Amino acid sequence: MNWCEYPGAWLGSEVLQNYGCRMASGLWVTFELVMISVAIGFFLALGLAVTRLYGPRWARVAVSGYTTFLRGTPLLCQLFLVYYGFGQFREFWQDTGLWWFFREPFYCAAFTFTINTAAYQAEILRGAIQSVPRGQFEGALSLGLHRWATLRLVVLPQAMILALRPLGNELIVMIKSSAIVSLVTLFDLMGSTRLAFARSFDLSIYLYAALIYLALVEVIRRVWDKLEIRLSRHMALR
């Protein structure tokens, strides 16, 4: 028996037999969307955090405004602004050759999630950098290291260890928040679940979806805990 044709047979669930493959496909969309957004958002956040701390005044103000707006407004509102708002400028995007991007719900969701998580990660990294003792920075400068070399070789490695836990929390939050993309016709895990319920009227499908989200979050939490322990072993008290 092909498990993909009858994925719910071993659970005795008819709704999973009919929609299990679609939900598995939606789970992959969720995973892909979140990982792409968080990864790109991390590199954007790194630049934003450094700019917020060491950039010129106008750049610091701009970054502060960016993070304040993105963290202070609902993610769903941001998604609608990108998907429905940018879509109204179709002729402009066609002229600039970007319509292929803004017409696809996956790309719009990835763009929205990226700029949103970049704002949160930027504040996490900023706080972590500021938590590194000032003496580390001054000591490296006194040894002749350039300011940016000091930041890259001395400050950031320590800051990353301090930021691991909140960055992991941000990843988990993004996974749970990804359910909203079903509202812009993207068949992620929640979108596939809503479709299955609309056709079967079997409420248990939402329970299965919740268990899948729970399992995914728990796996990531455990992996992140092991990563944090491994990277911070040298900081343990002896």
Backbone torsions as a table, in degrees:
resi	resn	phi	psi	omega
1	MET	NA	131.6	179.1
2	ASN	-80.0	119.3	-176.1
3	TRP	-63.5	-27.9	-178.7
4	CYS	-73.9	-27.7	176.8
5	GLU	-79.9	-31.1	-179.4
6	TYR	-132.2	60.5	-173.6
7	PRO	-67.7	-18.0	-178.2
8	GLY	-103.9	4.1	-176.6
9	ALA	-62.0	-40.0	-177.4
10	TRP	-71.1	-14.4	174.9
11	LEU	-100.4	-5.0	-177.3
12	GLY	68.4	28.1	-177.0
13	SER	-109.7	117.1	-179.8
14	GLU	-68.5	-37.7	-178.3
15	VAL	-66.3	-34.6	176.1
16	LEU	-73.3	-31.3	175.4
17	GLN	-62.2	-37.1	-176.7
18	ASN	-85.0	-32.1	-172.0
19	TYR	-125.9	6.8	-178.6
20	GLY	-60.4	-42.4	-180.0
21	CYS	-65.3	-39.8	178.6
22	ARG	-64.3	-38.7	177.9
23	MET	-68.3	-37.5	177.0
24	ALA	-63.4	-40.1	176.6
25	SER	-64.4	-39.8	177.7
26	GLY	-65.7	-35.6	177.2
27	LEU	-62.5	-39.4	178.5
28	TRP	-65.6	-39.9	177.2
29	VAL	-61.1	-44.0	177.6
30	THR	-59.3	-48.6	-178.6
31	PHE	-62.1	-45.3	-178.9
32	GLU	-63.7	-45.1	-179.1
33	LEU	-60.7	-48.1	-176.7
34	VAL	-68.1	-44.2	-177.3
35	MET	-65.4	-42.3	178.1
36	ILE	-62.8	-46.3	-177.1
37	SER	-64.6	-45.6	-177.7
38	VAL	-68.1	-38.9	-179.1
39	ALA	-66.4	-49.8	178.7
40	ILE	-65.7	-40.3	179.4
41	GLY	-60.9	-32.3	179.4
42	PHE	-63.6	-45.7	-178.9
43	PHE	-68.5	-36.1	173.9
44	LEU	-64.3	-42.5	-178.6
45	ALA	-63.3	-36.9	179.7
46	LEU	-61.6	-45.6	177.2
47	GLY	-65.3	-39.4	179.5
48	LEU	-65.5	-42.0	-178.9
49	ALA	-64.6	-44.2	179.4
50	VAL	-64.8	-41.0	178.3
51	THR	-63.8	-40.7	-179.6
52	ARG	-62.2	-32.4	-176.7
53	LEU	-91.8	-37.8	-169.8
54	TYR	-124.2	-0.4	-177.9
55	GLY	-79.9	174.0	175.6
56	PRO	-65.2	163.2	-173.3
57	ARG	-57.3	-44.8	-177.7
58	TRP	-62.9	-35.5	179.3
59	ALA	-71.3	-38.5	178.5
60	ARG	-64.0	-40.1	178.7
61	VAL	-65.7	-42.0	179.8
62	ALA	-63.1	-44.8	179.4
63	VAL	-65.8	-40.0	178.0
64	SER	-61.5	-42.7	177.6
65	GLY	-64.0	-41.3	178.9
66	TYR	-60.8	-50.8	-177.6
67	THR	-68.1	-35.3	179.0
68	THR	-65.0	-44.0	-179.5
69	PHE	-66.7	-48.1	-176.0
70	LEU	-68.6	-33.4	179.9
71	ARG	-84.8	-18.2	-176.1
72	GLY	-98.0	-2.8	179.3
73	THR	-118.9	150.5	-177.8
74	PRO	-63.7	141.5	178.3
75	LEU	-61.6	-36.0	178.9
76	LEU	-62.7	-41.2	177.5
77	CYS	-61.9	-42.4	178.5
78	GLN	-63.4	-40.5	179.4
79	LEU	-64.0	-42.8	178.8
80	PHE	-66.0	-38.8	178.5
81	LEU	-61.4	-39.7	-179.6
82	VAL	-74.3	-49.2	-172.9
83	TYR	-71.9	-48.6	-178.2
84	TYR	-89.7	-37.2	-177.8
85	GLY	-69.7	-52.9	-180.0
86	PHE	-65.6	-28.0	179.9
87	GLY	-65.5	-19.8	179.2
88	GLN	-76.5	-11.8	178.1
89	PHE	-102.9	45.1	-174.4
90	ARG	-58.3	-45.5	-177.8
91	GLU	-61.8	-39.7	179.0
92	PHE	-63.6	-45.5	-179.2
93	TRP	-67.2	-33.2	176.5
94	GLN	-66.9	-40.0	178.8
95	ASP	-65.3	-34.6	-178.9
96	THR	-89.8	-2.7	178.4
97	GLY	77.7	19.6	-177.2
98	LEU	-111.2	6.0	-178.0
99	TRP	-64.0	-32.2	178.0
100	TRP	-57.8	-28.3	-178.8
101	PHE	-81.3	-50.4	-172.2
102	PHE	-82.7	-3.2	175.6
103	ARG	-90.1	-13.3	-177.7
104	GLU	-97.7	126.0	-179.5
105	PRO	-61.0	-34.0	-179.7
106	PHE	-64.5	-45.1	-179.2
107	TYR	-66.7	-39.5	177.9
108	CYS	-63.4	-42.3	178.8
109	ALA	-65.9	-42.5	179.8
110	ALA	-63.8	-40.7	178.6
111	PHE	-63.0	-46.3	-179.5
112	THR	-63.9	-46.2	-179.7
113	PHE	-64.2	-35.7	-179.0
114	THR	-65.4	-49.0	-177.7
115	ILE	-69.7	-28.6	178.8
116	ASN	-72.0	-51.1	-178.5
117	THR	-69.0	-27.5	176.6
118	ALA	-62.1	-37.7	179.4
119	ALA	-65.4	-44.7	179.7
120	TYR	-67.8	-44.2	-179.6
121	GLN	-66.0	-32.6	178.6
122	ALA	-62.0	-41.8	178.7
123	GLU	-69.5	-35.5	176.3
124	ILE	-62.7	-47.1	-178.5
125	LEU	-68.0	-37.4	178.1
126	ARG	-60.8	-46.3	178.7
127	GLY	-63.5	-37.7	179.7
128	ALA	-67.2	-41.6	178.8
129	ILE	-63.3	-41.7	179.7
130	GLN	-69.1	-20.6	179.7
131	SER	-80.0	-16.7	177.0
132	VAL	-69.2	128.8	-178.0
133	PRO	-52.1	135.6	-178.8
134	ARG	-58.6	-29.8	-179.6
135	GLY	-62.2	-28.4	177.3
136	GLN	-63.2	-43.8	-179.9
137	PHE	-66.7	-47.9	-177.7
138	GLU	-66.2	-37.4	178.8
139	GLY	-64.2	-41.2	178.7
140	ALA	-65.7	-39.3	178.4
141	LEU	-64.9	-38.4	-179.4
142	SER	-67.3	-22.1	178.0
143	LEU	-86.3	-0.2	175.3
144	GLY	100.4	3.6	178.0
145	LEU	-72.8	142.9	175.7
146	HIS	-67.7	157.4	-177.0
147	ARG	-56.7	-45.4	-177.8
148	TRP	-74.1	-32.4	175.2
149	ALA	-65.9	-37.7	176.7
150	THR	-62.6	-43.9	179.3
151	LEU	-62.7	-43.8	-175.4
152	ARG	-74.7	-39.6	-172.3
153	LEU	-95.8	-24.5	-174.2
154	VAL	-113.4	-52.6	-172.2
155	VAL	-77.7	-50.8	-174.8
156	LEU	-61.5	-42.6	177.9
157	PRO	-57.8	-39.0	178.0
158	GLN	-71.9	-38.7	-179.7
159	ALA	-65.2	-36.6	-179.0
160	MET	-63.3	-37.8	178.0
161	ILE	-65.4	-40.9	178.3
162	LEU	-66.6	-29.2	-176.1
163	ALA	-88.3	-8.2	-173.8
164	LEU	-56.3	-49.9	-176.7
165	ARG	-61.3	-53.0	178.6
166	PRO	-65.1	-30.2	175.8
167	LEU	-66.6	-37.9	175.5
168	GLY	-64.1	-40.1	176.7
169	ASN	-63.1	-38.6	178.4
170	GLU	-64.5	-39.3	177.2
171	LEU	-61.6	-43.4	179.5
172	ILE	-65.5	-41.0	177.7
173	VAL	-61.2	-40.7	180.0
174	MET	-66.0	-36.6	178.1
175	ILE	-62.4	-45.5	-179.6
176	LYS	-71.0	-34.9	179.6
177	SER	-72.0	-19.8	-176.7
178	SER	-63.1	-15.6	-179.4
179	ALA	-60.5	-22.7	-176.7
180	ILE	-71.5	-16.8	-177.2
181	VAL	-68.4	-15.0	176.4
182	SER	-64.1	-18.5	-179.8
183	LEU	-78.5	-8.9	176.8
184	VAL	-116.9	37.4	173.6
185	THR	61.4	27.9	175.7
186	LEU	-101.0	124.2	-175.5
187	PHE	-89.0	73.0	170.3
188	ASP	-81.8	-161.9	-179.5
189	LEU	-60.7	-46.0	-180.0
190	MET	-69.8	-37.0	177.7
191	GLY	-62.7	-42.5	177.7
192	SER	-66.6	-36.0	178.4
193	THR	-66.6	-42.6	178.5
194	ARG	-63.1	-40.0	178.0
195	LEU	-64.1	-43.2	179.1
196	ALA	-62.0	-41.0	179.6
197	PHE	-68.1	-39.0	-179.3
198	ALA	-63.0	-28.6	-178.5
199	ARG	-94.4	-27.7	-175.0
200	SER	-108.8	-23.1	-175.0
201	PHE	56.3	29.2	177.8
202	ASP	-99.7	107.5	-174.8
203	LEU	-65.9	-20.3	-178.3
204	SER	-64.3	-19.0	-179.8
205	ILE	-62.4	-32.4	177.3
206	TYR	-70.6	-32.2	175.9
207	LEU	-65.5	-42.9	177.8
208	TYR	-62.5	-40.9	178.9
209	ALA	-63.2	-42.5	179.1
210	ALA	-62.3	-39.5	178.9
211	LEU	-66.9	-35.3	177.6
212	ILE	-66.4	-45.4	176.4
213	TYR	-59.1	-43.8	-179.6
214	LEU	-61.4	-44.1	179.9
215	ALA	-64.5	-42.2	-179.9
216	LEU	-63.1	-44.9	179.5
217	VAL	-64.2	-40.7	-178.6
218	GLU	-66.3	-39.9	177.6
219	VAL	-62.4	-46.5	-179.8
220	ILE	-64.1	-39.9	179.8
221	ARG	-61.8	-43.9	-179.2
222	ARG	-67.7	-42.3	177.9
223	VAL	-62.6	-41.8	-179.3
224	TRP	-66.4	-38.5	177.5
225	ASP	-61.4	-43.9	179.0
226	LYS	-64.8	-39.4	178.2
227	LEU	-63.3	-43.3	-179.6
228	GLU	-64.3	-42.9	179.0
229	ILE	-63.3	-41.7	-178.2
230	ARG	-65.5	-41.9	-176.2
231	LEU	-79.1	-19.1	-176.9
232	SER	-111.5	17.3	-179.4
233	ARG	-60.6	-36.7	-177.2
234	HIS	-70.6	-12.2	-179.6
235	MET	-93.9	-6.1	-178.2
236	ALA	-68.2	146.9	179.0
237	LEU	-72.0	137.6	-179.6
238	ARG	-115.6	NA	NA
